[in-house]
Amino acid sequence: MPGDVQSQKRVRVVCALLEKDGRLLLAQRGKGMRHPLEWEFPGGKALDGESDEAALRRELREELAIEIDVLARLPAVEHDYPDIRIELAPIRCKIRSGSIALREHAALAWVSPGDALGMKLVRADLAIMEQIAHHR
């Protein structure tokens, strides 16, 4: 049965909360990606047996050409799409080295949490951004 939570594939995803001058880094998904042109926190799927921190370091190295230091984990959120359940683990981090390069996304933007709520965010990321915006 479509949308049945029990039959949905579950995926663990990590995302980076990179902050600079009170703004967070968002990445716009490419036209060929799932949820095209929607905005998201950079990150990606954790591989089997990979820690969230290791997955985030790998994803940011691949997507943005940067190395990070992990600062803090925030509570994970779950979001159900019709065919998949995402468990999204947000992690506050800072850039240790490298210059941000656009490798997979259509665009990048440093955005205040309030302004980000007016953008077309990927649904799972929207819940995290709402928590951040309302706790400032």
PyMOL commands that set and color helices and strands:
alter all, ss='L'
color gray80, all
select helices_A, chain A and resi 5-7+52-64+113-116+123-134
alter helices_A, ss='H'
color red, helices_A
select strands_A, chain A and resi 9-20+23-28+39-40+43-45+67-73+77-80+84-97+107-111
alter strands_A, ss='S'
color yellow, strands_A
deselect
rebuild
show_as cartoon
